[in-house]
Amino acid sequence: MTHTDTTRTHTTNAPGTVLVLGGTGKTGRRVVARLRELGVEARVASRSGDTPFDWSAPATWQPALDGADAVYIVGPEESPSPTPAFVEQAVASGVRKLVLLSARGADVPGYFADAVGAQHRESEAAVRSSGVAWTILRPGWFAQNFSEGVFLDGVRAGELALPTSDGTAAFIDAEDIAAVAVAALTEDGHDGEVYELSGRRALGIADVLDEIAKATGVRAAYVPVEPSAYRAELVAQGISEEEAAVWTEALEPIRTSREAPLKDGVRRALGRAPRDFSDFVRDAAAKGAWA
């Protein structure tokens, strides 16, 4: 996939206060850090954050929204989604800009398990019809799942068993997601945009583990397993049948390489290519992710 190197120019229009939902999570804490580097007041909202926020407790919403000019929204993966009700309350509170973390394939029927896909569609529809400025981010699988997420234990244990066959994915660095989110929150020129976000190249799970091994000396073996066996193993570990099915279905786009095509959202938003997976591995290793 080729790209031109034309840089998109934006003017800064920083909001007074940005409410960051999921502000202690993978993308949220990176959004907070980047906003604060720019001198923008970032309000960290989560169950354990400086600003208490719980999607299942609507009484926590208004105190978090008071005085906020913009919101970075990371919603729960459930349907019906509480995001539409939250968006309505945010707009009534005076919020002028919404940036939603959605997901790759949100507009593709059958891409996700039913509840997950419905949640993304409901959330996107809510921000589109909000009447205020909005931007939607649709990233694929995060590179950070290997360094601080669901795949980390397997990498550290030396064996990562997944139902992904020889499929590939263009894993996206959460640093790029945060950079696009902050640009959308603080600059003109992003309103009404849907940014499809991917990494620079597609990799299979074995390729990923090779990258990590080259940088760290920590070598884990990739063990392909059948989806049914993977689901059964999750249940044996104490995960509910429903959740195990959702996780197994969530990996299907990697198995079928639907996550492989490269997307141009990072370049359109930031005027540069996405960070390479090797950049992510180098930085994560330096922070001791696999030590």
Contacts in CASP RR format, 6 or more apart in sequence:
PFRMAT RR
TARGET T0000
AUTHOR 0000-0000-0000
METHOD contacts of the structure
MODEL  1
MTHTDTTRTHTTNAPGTVLVLGGTGKTGRRVVARLRELGVEARVASRSGD
TPFDWSAPATWQPALDGADAVYIVGPEESPSPTPAFVEQAVASGVRKLVL
LSARGADVPGYFADAVGAQHRESEAAVRSSGVAWTILRPGWFAQNFSEGV
FLDGVRAGELALPTSDGTAAFIDAEDIAAVAVAALTEDGHDGEVYELSGR
RALGIADVLDEIAKATGVRAAYVPVEPSAYRAELVAQGISEEEAAVWTEA
LEPIRTSREAPLKDGVRRALGRAPRDFSDFVRDAAAKGAWA
1 262 0 8 1.000
3 264 0 8 1.000
3 267 0 8 1.000
3 273 0 8 1.000
5 271 0 8 1.000
6 271 0 8 1.000
7 271 0 8 1.000
7 272 0 8 1.000
8 268 0 8 1.000
8 269 0 8 1.000
8 270 0 8 1.000
8 271 0 8 1.000
10 183 0 8 1.000
10 187 0 8 1.000
10 188 0 8 1.000
10 189 0 8 1.000
10 190 0 8 1.000
11 187 0 8 1.000
11 188 0 8 1.000
11 189 0 8 1.000
12 186 0 8 1.000
12 187 0 8 1.000
12 188 0 8 1.000
13 186 0 8 1.000
13 187 0 8 1.000
13 188 0 8 1.000
14 38 0 8 1.000
14 39 0 8 1.000
14 40 0 8 1.000
14 186 0 8 1.000
15 40 0 8 1.000
15 69 0 8 1.000
15 70 0 8 1.000
15 96 0 8 1.000
15 97 0 8 1.000
15 185 0 8 1.000
15 186 0 8 1.000
16 40 0 8 1.000
16 41 0 8 1.000
16 69 0 8 1.000
16 70 0 8 1.000
17 40 0 8 1.000
17 41 0 8 1.000
17 42 0 8 1.000
17 43 0 8 1.000
17 67 0 8 1.000
17 68 0 8 1.000
17 69 0 8 1.000
17 70 0 8 1.000
18 31 0 8 1.000
18 35 0 8 1.000
18 40 0 8 1.000
18 41 0 8 1.000
18 42 0 8 1.000
18 43 0 8 1.000
18 68 0 8 1.000
18 69 0 8 1.000
18 70 0 8 1.000
18 71 0 8 1.000
18 72 0 8 1.000
18 185 0 8 1.000
19 43 0 8 1.000
19 45 0 8 1.000
19 51 0 8 1.000
19 64 0 8 1.000
19 65 0 8 1.000
19 68 0 8 1.000
19 70 0 8 1.000
19 71 0 8 1.000
19 72 0 8 1.000
19 95 0 8 1.000
20 28 0 8 1.000
20 31 0 8 1.000
20 32 0 8 1.000
20 35 0 8 1.000
20 42 0 8 1.000
20 43 0 8 1.000
20 44 0 8 1.000
20 45 0 8 1.000
20 71 0 8 1.000
20 72 0 8 1.000
21 28 0 8 1.000
21 45 0 8 1.000
21 46 0 8 1.000
21 53 0 8 1.000
21 71 0 8 1.000
21 72 0 8 1.000
21 73 0 8 1.000
21 74 0 8 1.000
21 75 0 8 1.000
22 28 0 8 1.000
22 44 0 8 1.000
22 45 0 8 1.000
22 46 0 8 1.000
22 53 0 8 1.000
22 74 0 8 1.000
23 29 0 8 1.000
23 31 0 8 1.000
23 32 0 8 1.000
23 44 0 8 1.000
23 45 0 8 1.000
23 46 0 8 1.000
23 49 0 8 1.000
23 72 0 8 1.000
23 74 0 8 1.000
24 44 0 8 1.000
24 46 0 8 1.000
24 48 0 8 1.000
24 49 0 8 1.000
25 46 0 8 1.000
25 74 0 8 1.000
26 142 0 8 1.000
26 144 0 8 1.000
26 148 0 8 1.000
26 149 0 8 1.000
26 174 0 8 1.000
27 74 0 8 1.000
27 101 0 8 1.000
27 174 0 8 1.000
27 177 0 8 1.000
27 178 0 8 1.000
27 181 0 8 1.000
28 72 0 8 1.000
28 74 0 8 1.000
28 178 0 8 1.000
29 44 0 8 1.000
30 174 0 8 1.000
30 175 0 8 1.000
30 177 0 8 1.000
30 178 0 8 1.000
31 42 0 8 1.000
31 72 0 8 1.000
31 178 0 8 1.000
31 181 0 8 1.000
31 182 0 8 1.000
31 185 0 8 1.000
32 42 0 8 1.000
32 44 0 8 1.000
33 178 0 8 1.000
34 178 0 8 1.000
34 179 0 8 1.000
34 182 0 8 1.000
35 41 0 8 1.000
35 42 0 8 1.000
35 182 0 8 1.000
35 185 0 8 1.000
35 186 0 8 1.000
36 42 0 8 1.000
38 182 0 8 1.000
38 186 0 8 1.000
40 185 0 8 1.000
40 186 0 8 1.000
43 50 0 8 1.000
43 51 0 8 1.000
43 64 0 8 1.000
43 68 0 8 1.000
44 50 0 8 1.000
44 51 0 8 1.000
45 51 0 8 1.000
45 52 0 8 1.000
45 53 0 8 1.000
45 64 0 8 1.000
46 53 0 8 1.000
47 53 0 8 1.000
47 54 0 8 1.000
51 63 0 8 1.000
51 64 0 8 1.000
52 60 0 8 1.000
52 63 0 8 1.000
52 64 0 8 1.000
53 60 0 8 1.000
53 61 0 8 1.000
53 64 0 8 1.000
54 60 0 8 1.000
55 75 0 8 1.000
55 76 0 8 1.000
55 82 0 8 1.000
55 86 0 8 1.000
56 76 0 8 1.000
56 82 0 8 1.000
58 82 0 8 1.000
58 85 0 8 1.000
61 86 0 8 1.000
61 89 0 8 1.000
62 89 0 8 1.000
62 93 0 8 1.000
65 71 0 8 1.000
65 89 0 8 1.000
65 90 0 8 1.000
65 93 0 8 1.000
65 95 0 8 1.000
66 93 0 8 1.000
67 93 0 8 1.000
67 94 0 8 1.000
68 90 0 8 1.000
68 93 0 8 1.000
68 94 0 8 1.000
68 95 0 8 1.000
69 94 0 8 1.000
69 95 0 8 1.000
69 96 0 8 1.000
69 97 0 8 1.000
70 95 0 8 1.000
70 96 0 8 1.000
70 97 0 8 1.000
70 98 0 8 1.000
70 99 0 8 1.000
70 185 0 8 1.000
71 90 0 8 1.000
71 95 0 8 1.000
71 97 0 8 1.000
71 98 0 8 1.000
71 99 0 8 1.000
72 99 0 8 1.000
72 101 0 8 1.000
72 181 0 8 1.000
72 185 0 8 1.000
73 83 0 8 1.000
73 86 0 8 1.000
73 87 0 8 1.000
73 98 0 8 1.000
73 99 0 8 1.000
73 100 0 8 1.000
73 101 0 8 1.000
73 123 0 8 1.000
73 127 0 8 1.000
74 101 0 8 1.000
75 81 0 8 1.000
75 82 0 8 1.000
75 83 0 8 1.000
75 101 0 8 1.000
75 119 0 8 1.000
75 123 0 8 1.000
76 82 0 8 1.000
76 119 0 8 1.000
77 115 0 8 1.000
77 116 0 8 1.000
77 119 0 8 1.000
77 246 0 8 1.000
78 115 0 8 1.000
78 119 0 8 1.000
79 114 0 8 1.000
79 115 0 8 1.000
79 116 0 8 1.000
79 117 0 8 1.000
79 118 0 8 1.000
79 119 0 8 1.000
79 122 0 8 1.000
80 118 0 8 1.000
80 122 0 8 1.000
81 118 0 8 1.000
81 119 0 8 1.000
81 122 0 8 1.000
81 123 0 8 1.000
81 126 0 8 1.000
83 100 0 8 1.000
83 119 0 8 1.000
83 122 0 8 1.000
83 123 0 8 1.000
83 126 0 8 1.000
83 127 0 8 1.000
84 122 0 8 1.000
84 123 0 8 1.000
84 125 0 8 1.000
84 126 0 8 1.000
87 98 0 8 1.000
87 126 0 8 1.000
87 127 0 8 1.000
87 130 0 8 1.000
88 126 0 8 1.000
88 130 0 8 1.000
90 98 0 8 1.000
90 130 0 8 1.000
91 130 0 8 1.000
91 131 0 8 1.000
91 132 0 8 1.000
95 132 0 8 1.000
96 132 0 8 1.000
96 133 0 8 1.000
97 132 0 8 1.000
97 133 0 8 1.000
97 134 0 8 1.000
97 135 0 8 1.000
97 184 0 8 1.000
97 185 0 8 1.000
97 191 0 8 1.000
98 127 0 8 1.000
98 130 0 8 1.000
98 132 0 8 1.000
98 133 0 8 1.000
98 134 0 8 1.000
98 135 0 8 1.000
99 134 0 8 1.000
99 135 0 8 1.000
99 136 0 8 1.000
99 137 0 8 1.000
99 181 0 8 1.000
99 184 0 8 1.000
99 185 0 8 1.000
100 123 0 8 1.000
100 124 0 8 1.000
100 127 0 8 1.000
100 134 0 8 1.000
100 135 0 8 1.000
100 136 0 8 1.000
100 137 0 8 1.000
101 137 0 8 1.000
101 139 0 8 1.000
101 177 0 8 1.000
101 181 0 8 1.000
102 120 0 8 1.000
102 123 0 8 1.000
102 124 0 8 1.000
102 136 0 8 1.000
102 137 0 8 1.000
102 138 0 8 1.000
103 112 0 8 1.000
103 116 0 8 1.000
103 117 0 8 1.000
103 120 0 8 1.000
103 138 0 8 1.000
103 139 0 8 1.000
103 140 0 8 1.000
104 111 0 8 1.000
104 138 0 8 1.000
104 139 0 8 1.000
104 140 0 8 1.000
104 196 0 8 1.000
104 197 0 8 1.000
104 198 0 8 1.000
104 253 0 8 1.000
104 259 0 8 1.000
104 263 0 8 1.000
105 111 0 8 1.000
105 112 0 8 1.000
105 120 0 8 1.000
105 138 0 8 1.000
105 253 0 8 1.000
106 112 0 8 1.000
106 117 0 8 1.000
106 120 0 8 1.000
106 121 0 8 1.000
106 124 0 8 1.000
106 138 0 8 1.000
107 121 0 8 1.000
107 124 0 8 1.000
107 138 0 8 1.000
110 117 0 8 1.000
111 117 0 8 1.000
111 253 0 8 1.000
111 258 0 8 1.000
112 120 0 8 1.000
112 249 0 8 1.000
112 250 0 8 1.000
113 245 0 8 1.000
113 246 0 8 1.000
113 249 0 8 1.000
113 250 0 8 1.000
115 246 0 8 1.000
116 246 0 8 1.000
116 250 0 8 1.000
124 136 0 8 1.000
127 134 0 8 1.000
127 136 0 8 1.000
128 134 0 8 1.000
128 136 0 8 1.000
133 191 0 8 1.000
133 192 0 8 1.000
134 191 0 8 1.000
134 192 0 8 1.000
135 184 0 8 1.000
135 190 0 8 1.000
135 191 0 8 1.000
135 192 0 8 1.000
135 193 0 8 1.000
135 194 0 8 1.000
135 195 0 8 1.000
136 192 0 8 1.000
136 193 0 8 1.000
136 194 0 8 1.000
136 195 0 8 1.000
137 177 0 8 1.000
137 180 0 8 1.000
137 181 0 8 1.000
137 184 0 8 1.000
137 195 0 8 1.000
137 197 0 8 1.000
138 194 0 8 1.000
138 195 0 8 1.000
138 196 0 8 1.000
138 197 0 8 1.000
139 172 0 8 1.000
139 177 0 8 1.000
139 197 0 8 1.000
139 198 0 8 1.000
140 169 0 8 1.000
140 170 0 8 1.000
140 171 0 8 1.000
140 172 0 8 1.000
140 197 0 8 1.000
140 198 0 8 1.000
140 259 0 8 1.000
141 169 0 8 1.000
141 171 0 8 1.000
141 172 0 8 1.000
141 253 0 8 1.000
141 254 0 8 1.000
141 259 0 8 1.000
142 171 0 8 1.000
142 172 0 8 1.000
142 173 0 8 1.000
142 174 0 8 1.000
142 177 0 8 1.000
143 171 0 8 1.000
143 172 0 8 1.000
143 173 0 8 1.000
143 174 0 8 1.000
143 199 0 8 1.000
143 277 0 8 1.000
143 280 0 8 1.000
144 173 0 8 1.000
144 174 0 8 1.000
144 280 0 8 1.000
144 284 0 8 1.000
145 151 0 8 1.000
145 152 0 8 1.000
145 171 0 8 1.000
146 152 0 8 1.000
146 155 0 8 1.000
146 171 0 8 1.000
146 208 0 8 1.000
146 212 0 8 1.000
146 284 0 8 1.000
147 280 0 8 1.000
147 284 0 8 1.000
147 289 0 8 1.000
147 290 0 8 1.000
148 284 0 8 1.000
148 289 0 8 1.000
150 247 0 8 1.000
151 160 0 8 1.000
151 162 0 8 1.000
152 289 0 8 1.000
152 290 0 8 1.000
154 160 0 8 1.000
154 161 0 8 1.000
154 220 0 8 1.000
155 209 0 8 1.000
155 212 0 8 1.000
155 218 0 8 1.000
155 220 0 8 1.000
155 290 0 8 1.000
156 218 0 8 1.000
156 220 0 8 1.000
156 290 0 8 1.000
157 220 0 8 1.000
158 218 0 8 1.000
158 219 0 8 1.000
158 220 0 8 1.000
158 221 0 8 1.000
159 220 0 8 1.000
159 221 0 8 1.000
159 223 0 8 1.000
160 205 0 8 1.000
160 209 0 8 1.000
160 220 0 8 1.000
160 221 0 8 1.000
160 222 0 8 1.000
160 223 0 8 1.000
161 223 0 8 1.000
161 224 0 8 1.000
161 225 0 8 1.000
161 230 0 8 1.000
161 233 0 8 1.000
162 205 0 8 1.000
162 222 0 8 1.000
162 223 0 8 1.000
162 224 0 8 1.000
162 225 0 8 1.000
162 230 0 8 1.000
162 251 0 8 1.000
162 254 0 8 1.000
163 224 0 8 1.000
163 225 0 8 1.000
163 226 0 8 1.000
163 227 0 8 1.000
163 229 0 8 1.000
163 230 0 8 1.000
163 248 0 8 1.000
163 251 0 8 1.000
163 255 0 8 1.000
164 204 0 8 1.000
164 205 0 8 1.000
164 224 0 8 1.000
164 251 0 8 1.000
164 254 0 8 1.000
164 255 0 8 1.000
165 224 0 8 1.000
165 255 0 8 1.000
166 204 0 8 1.000
166 224 0 8 1.000
167 204 0 8 1.000
167 205 0 8 1.000
167 254 0 8 1.000
167 255 0 8 1.000
167 256 0 8 1.000
167 257 0 8 1.000
167 260 0 8 1.000
168 202 0 8 1.000
168 203 0 8 1.000
168 204 0 8 1.000
168 207 0 8 1.000
168 254 0 8 1.000
168 257 0 8 1.000
168 259 0 8 1.000
168 260 0 8 1.000
169 202 0 8 1.000
169 203 0 8 1.000
169 204 0 8 1.000
169 253 0 8 1.000
169 254 0 8 1.000
169 257 0 8 1.000
169 259 0 8 1.000
169 260 0 8 1.000
170 198 0 8 1.000
170 199 0 8 1.000
170 200 0 8 1.000
170 201 0 8 1.000
170 202 0 8 1.000
170 203 0 8 1.000
170 259 0 8 1.000
170 260 0 8 1.000
170 261 0 8 1.000
170 262 0 8 1.000
170 263 0 8 1.000
171 199 0 8 1.000
171 203 0 8 1.000
171 208 0 8 1.000
171 277 0 8 1.000
171 280 0 8 1.000
172 197 0 8 1.000
172 198 0 8 1.000
172 199 0 8 1.000
172 266 0 8 1.000
172 274 0 8 1.000
173 199 0 8 1.000
173 274 0 8 1.000
173 275 0 8 1.000
173 277 0 8 1.000
173 279 0 8 1.000
173 280 0 8 1.000
175 275 0 8 1.000
175 280 0 8 1.000
175 283 0 8 1.000
176 197 0 8 1.000
176 199 0 8 1.000
176 266 0 8 1.000
176 270 0 8 1.000
176 274 0 8 1.000
176 275 0 8 1.000
177 197 0 8 1.000
179 266 0 8 1.000
179 269 0 8 1.000
179 270 0 8 1.000
180 195 0 8 1.000
180 197 0 8 1.000
180 265 0 8 1.000
180 266 0 8 1.000
180 269 0 8 1.000
180 270 0 8 1.000
183 190 0 8 1.000
183 269 0 8 1.000
183 270 0 8 1.000
184 190 0 8 1.000
184 193 0 8 1.000
184 195 0 8 1.000
184 269 0 8 1.000
190 269 0 8 1.000
193 268 0 8 1.000
193 269 0 8 1.000
195 265 0 8 1.000
195 266 0 8 1.000
195 268 0 8 1.000
195 269 0 8 1.000
196 263 0 8 1.000
196 264 0 8 1.000
196 265 0 8 1.000
197 263 0 8 1.000
197 265 0 8 1.000
197 266 0 8 1.000
197 274 0 8 1.000
198 259 0 8 1.000
198 261 0 8 1.000
198 262 0 8 1.000
198 263 0 8 1.000
198 265 0 8 1.000
198 266 0 8 1.000
198 274 0 8 1.000
199 262 0 8 1.000
199 263 0 8 1.000
199 266 0 8 1.000
199 274 0 8 1.000
199 275 0 8 1.000
199 276 0 8 1.000
199 277 0 8 1.000
200 262 0 8 1.000
200 273 0 8 1.000
200 274 0 8 1.000
200 275 0 8 1.000
200 276 0 8 1.000
200 277 0 8 1.000
201 262 0 8 1.000
201 276 0 8 1.000
201 277 0 8 1.000
202 257 0 8 1.000
202 259 0 8 1.000
202 260 0 8 1.000
202 261 0 8 1.000
202 262 0 8 1.000
203 211 0 8 1.000
203 277 0 8 1.000
204 254 0 8 1.000
205 222 0 8 1.000
205 254 0 8 1.000
206 222 0 8 1.000
208 277 0 8 1.000
209 219 0 8 1.000
209 220 0 8 1.000
209 221 0 8 1.000
209 222 0 8 1.000
211 277 0 8 1.000
211 278 0 8 1.000
211 281 0 8 1.000
212 218 0 8 1.000
212 219 0 8 1.000
212 220 0 8 1.000
212 281 0 8 1.000
212 285 0 8 1.000
212 290 0 8 1.000
213 219 0 8 1.000
213 220 0 8 1.000
214 281 0 8 1.000
215 278 0 8 1.000
215 281 0 8 1.000
215 282 0 8 1.000
215 285 0 8 1.000
216 281 0 8 1.000
216 285 0 8 1.000
216 290 0 8 1.000
216 291 0 8 1.000
218 290 0 8 1.000
225 233 0 8 1.000
227 248 0 8 1.000
227 251 0 8 1.000
227 252 0 8 1.000
227 255 0 8 1.000
230 248 0 8 1.000
230 251 0 8 1.000
231 244 0 8 1.000
231 245 0 8 1.000
231 247 0 8 1.000
231 248 0 8 1.000
232 244 0 8 1.000
234 243 0 8 1.000
234 244 0 8 1.000
234 247 0 8 1.000
234 248 0 8 1.000
235 241 0 8 1.000
235 244 0 8 1.000
239 247 0 8 1.000
252 258 0 8 1.000
253 259 0 8 1.000
266 272 0 8 1.000
266 273 0 8 1.000
266 274 0 8 1.000
267 273 0 8 1.000
267 274 0 8 1.000
284 290 0 8 1.000
END
